[in-house]
């Protein structure tokens, strides 16, 4: 559903900027081969909340997703 991406991108961008501004989204972007994308959130709850209201998910631009927890090994301090 790549054709839908430009239509819903402004709302998708507003969504991730909201999470970034609250400090809940650390990074987001596509893979270099365009096979998918990844976001790094500060909590599982933030990731779940993002997905529930993301225009890309709601309008079929993203057909499937997986939320995975991980163990941070290096911090910024």
Secondary structure, DSSP 8 states (H G I E B T S, - for coil): -HHHHHHHHHHHHHHHHHHHHTT-EEEEEE-TTSS-EEEEESSHHHHHHHHHH-HHHHTTSS---------------
